[in-house]
Amino acid sequence: MEKAWNLCRSVIRNLDPVLFACATLLSLISIVTVFGAADNFGMSKLRMQIFIFFLGLGVTLLIACVDYRALVDKIWLPMLIGSVLLLLLTLLFGESGANMETSNRSWLRIPIIGMMIQPSEFVKFTFICTFSKHLFSVQERINHPLTLLPLLGHALLIIGPILLSGDLGVALIYVGILALMLFCAGLHPGYFGAAVLLLLLLAPFLWEHLAEYQQQRIIIGFRPELDPLGKGMQPLLSRQAIAAGGFFGVGLMTGGYYEILPASHTDFIFATVCEKFGYLGGSLVLILFMVMVVRIFMIARMAARSDFGGLICVGIGAMLVVQILLNVGMCFGMLPVIGITLPFLSCGGSSMLAIYMMFGLLHNVYSHSRSVRAAMTPGNFDIDISSADS
């Protein structure tokens, strides 16, 4: 009994209380919201969300107790090769999932059991680990072109297959992760300016090679009123759902616009939360996300001097910032609908489990960086003065 108690205490010590509290509260808000909309979403969605919550907690605790430095140092190359092979396999044999309007091949069906997974969600975990390791090893000479090119090649191995699969939304998240990690590692701003200029010059060429539905999504995404009965219907319904919630919401068990809003349990779960719980509920979600992101970058700063753990935190923080901004922007009809889930809230096994894995990594970095700082405090240096004098 004492051993079990000591084990529990050691596991709890590995967890950052702020991150754990924010993630748990967001997950519970999701479960309560899906419960209130079970008549529309289906009981299977509720059962899945509860199952993923407990599975995710277990995965978080497991990863938090493993030394991320030893893990990444030993298997970073197999992680990178495995990620590329998995994405190529998805590119060749992937499916478009439930939304048959798109030609995305971002979902992979597991043989025998027939379950669908989205590999690009799990590859976020491996990409952040391997790129952090690579970036930290060359950080002192990052502004040299011969150093930067292999880094970009590393990123292209992952982002390239995702772009070829047609999943522009997920590719944007990877680009955001890449950009912020490079910036925090000390890349000169001139490189970013050159990248923006190059993107502007290539924009006409890139536009011509987008699929027609992708072009329409972008155009109507910024002005959904142009096609209120077609591609603009989803963001317009989302706006109506948010507005209908008012200050206190229509109530947990009350129906509303979310019932006719496509993807109201996944990409547009924020609109469902706002309709049911109003301005207060939506504000609480955004405040929890804000606290979470600030805390992640605080841990990144704390871990920056020790090893690549700080860069891991930056990568996960960048992923959250980009994903939250894109998703909430979609829900308000201010950004194109590009199929981005909201972390911890959207229904979906792949995205939920992947985010729990990454938070296990954050807790891991937190516990090791705290140990390093404790070891570096003056009171913890054991110096044998007598032997030194002799």
N, C-alpha and C positions, 0 to 999 in steps of 0.2 A: 504493500500500500504506500509506504514511504517513497519507494522508487518511482511509482506512478505519479505521486504528487510532485516529486522533484523534477520529473520529466515534463509535467504540465507547466511548472514554474519556469523551466528553461525555455520552453516553447513560447510562453507568453512574453518573456523578456526579449525575445527576438522580434516582437511585433511593435511597430510604431502605433501608439494609441490613436493618434489623430487620423492617420490613413485608414486604420481598421474601423474606426467609428464612422467615418464618412462613407466608406465602401459598404459597410453593413446597413447603414440607414438608407442609402440609395437602393440597395437590393431589396430591402423591406418595402420601400415605397413602390418599387416595381411589382412585387408580389401582391401587395394590397390593391394596386391599380388593376392588375390582371384579374384578381379575384372579383373586383367590382364589375368587370366587363366580361366575366366568364360566359355569360349567355351569348355574347357576340363573338368572343375570341375562341371559345370552346374550352372545356375542362382539360383537354390535353395540353394546352398552352400553359395553364396554371400548374399542372403537375410537372411539366418540363422545367418551368421557371424555379419551382421549389427544389427539384432534384439538382439542377445546375447550381443553385445557391449553396446547398450542402456539399456537393462535389467540389465546387470552387473553393469553399472554405478549407476543405481537406487538402486540395492541391496547393493553396496558398501557404498553409502551415508546413507542408512537406518541403516546398521550395525554400521557405524562409529558414529552414533548419540545415540546409546544405550550403557549404562554402562556395559561393558563386565564383570566387577567384580560381579555386582548384578545378571547378567544373568547366569553366570557360577555357582556362589554360590547357586542359587536357583534350577537350573535344571540340574546340572552336572550328577546326578544319572539317571534321565530319558533319558538324552542324551546318556549315556553309554549303558543303557539297550536297547534303541531304535536302536542304531547303531548295536549292536550284533544281535538283532532280524532281522533287515533289511539285514544284511550279510547272516544270516542263511536262510532267505527267498530266497535270490538270489542263495545261494548254492543249495537249493532244486528245485527252479522253474526257475532259470536263463537260459539264452541262450548265445550262443557264438558270437552273433552279425554278422557283415558282413563277417568276416574272418572265413569261415567254415573249414579251414585247422586245426584249433585248437579245443580242446575240452573244452576250458575255458567256465565257466558258470558265467560270470562277468556282464552280461547285464540283466536287468529286464524290462519286458514289462508291462506298466501301463494298467490295464483293461479299457475297453470302448474306450478310445482315442487311444490306441495301440502304444503310444510313448515309445521308448526305453530309459532307463537311465542306467548309470553305478554307482550304489550305493557306490562303494569303493571310488569314487572321492569325494562325499559329506561327507563320513565318515572321510576323512582326517581332515575336519573342526572340527567335534565333538571329534575326537580322540586327536587332539592337545589341544583342550580346556580342556577335562576331564583329560588327562594325565598331563597337566601343573598344574592343580589344585591339583591332587594327589601328584605329585612330589614336589611341593612347600611345601605342608603340612608336608612332611617327610624329607626335604632337610638336616636338621641338623644331621640326623642319617642315611643318605643314604647308607653309607658303611657297615652297619650292615646287615648280611644275612637275618634276619627276616624282615627287612624293604625292602630289594631288591626283595625278592620273590613275595610279593603282587604286586609290580610294574611290574615285568615280567609277572605275571598272568594277570594284566590289559591289557598289550600289546598283550598277546597271545589270549585274547578274541577277539581281532580285527584281528590280523595277521593270526591266525589259520584258520578261514573260508576263507580268501582270498587265502591262500596257498592251501587249499582243493579244491577251485574252479579252480585251475590251473593257476592263473594269477600271474606268478613269477615276472613280471616286476613291477606291483603295490606293491607286497609284499616287493620287494627290497627297494622301496621308503619309506615304513613304517619302515623298519629296519633302514634305514638311519636317519629318524626322531627320532626314539627311541635312537639310539646310540649317536647322537649329543646332544640331550636333557639330557641324563644321564651324558654325559661328562661335559657339561656346568653346571650341577647341582652339580658337585664335586665328581662323582664316581671315585674311585681309578683306575689308569691305569691297575693294576693287573687283575681286572675283565675283561677288554677288551682283555688282553693277553690270559687269560684262555678261553674266548669265541672263539678266533681265533684258539687256539690249539684244542678245542673240535670240531670246524667246520672242521678242517683238518682231524681229526680222523674219523669223520662221513662222509667225502666226498665220499668215495667209496660206502657206503650204500645209501646215498642220490642220487648218480648218477644212481644207478641201478633202483631206483624208479621213475625216471623221464620218461615221455612219450618219445617215439622215436623222435617225431618232436621237442621236447624241447632239447634233446641231440644234434640233428643235428643243431639246431639254435645256440647252444653254440659253437660247434666245428667249423662250417662254419662262425660263427659270427666274429671270430678272423682271419680267413683266407678265405674270400669269393671266392678267386680264385679256391678253391678246387671244387666248384660246380657252375661255372659261368652261367650255363643255368637253374639252379634250385634254391636252397635256397640262393645261393650267388648272384643271378642276381640283387636283390633289392639294396643291398649296393653298388654293382659295378655300377649300373645305377645312384645311388645317387652321387657317386664320379665323374662320367662323367658329371652330371648336374652341380656340383659345379665347376669343371674344365672348363666347356664350358662357364661359366659366365665371366671368365677372371677378369679384374680389374673393369670395368664399367658395366658389364652385357650385355645380348643380347637385353634388352629392355622390357618394361612392356607388350606390346601386342604381342611380338614375341614368337612363339612356341619353343619347345626344348625337351630335354630328359625328362623333368618332365611330358610330355604328355604320355609317356609309362612307367613311374615309378609308381608302385603300391603305394597307400597311400601317394601320393605326396601332398595331401591337409591336411593330418593329421600328421602321424608320421614323414614324410619326407618333411614337409613344409619348413624346413631350407634349404634343397637342392633347392627347388623351388625359394626361396628368393635369394639365391646365384646365381642361373642361370639368373634370371631376372635382379638383381641389382649388381651382381658381388662381388668382394672382398670388395668393399666399403659398400654395403648393408649388407653383412654377418658380417662385422666388427662392423657396427653400432648396429646391433642386439645384438652381444656379449657384446659390451661396455654398452649398456642399461641394460642388465642383470647384468653385473658386478657392475654398479652403484647402481642398485636396491638391490642386495644382501648386498653390503657394508652398504647401508643406513639402511637396516633391522637390521643388527647386531649392528649398532650404536644406534638405537631405543631400541634394547634389552638391551644394556648396560645402557642406560638412565633409563629404567624401572625396572632394576634388583633389586634395593633396596626397591622398594615399595611393589610389590606383584608378582603374577605369570604371569603378563603381559610380563616380560622379557623372560620367558620360552616359552610363546606363540610365540613370535617373533623368538626365536631360532628354534622352531619346523617348522614354515613356511619357515624360511631361509634354514633349512636343506632340506626340501622338494624341494625347488627351485634348490638348488645346485645339489642334486642327480638327479633330473629330467632333468635339463639342460645338465649335463655331460653325462648321459645315452643317451639322444636323439641326441645330437650333435655327440657323439661317434658312434652311429648307422649310422648317415648320412655320416660320413667319412669312414665307413666300418672298424672301429677299435674295435667295441663292438658288441655283438650279437643283432639281431633284436628282441626286446622283447615287442614291442607295447607300447612305452612310448610317450606321446604327449609333445609338446613344449609349455610351458605356454604362454598365450595371443596370440600365433600365429596359432597353429593348429586349424583346423575346428573341432567343436564338442561341443555340448550343455552342456553335463555334466562337462567335464574338464574345459571349459571356465567359466561357472557359478560358479563352486566350487572355482576357483582361485580368482574370483571377491569377493566372500564371505570372503575368507581368507584375502584379502587386505582390506576389510572393517574392519576386526578385527585388522589389523595392524594400520590403521588410528585411530581406537578407542584407542588402547594402546598408540599411540603417543600423542593423545590429553590429555589423563588422566595423563600420565607421565610428560608431559609438565606442566600441572596444578599443579602437586605435587611439581615439581622443583621450580615453581614460588612461591608457598606457603612457600617453605623452604628458600627462599632468605632472607637475614637480613632485607631488607626494607619492607618485607611483614609481619613481626611479630609485631602484635599490643600488646604492653605490657603497662599496666597502671602503670607507675613508681610511681606516687603519692600514689596510693593505696598500692603499695608494700612497700613504705617507712613508711607509717602509720601503 
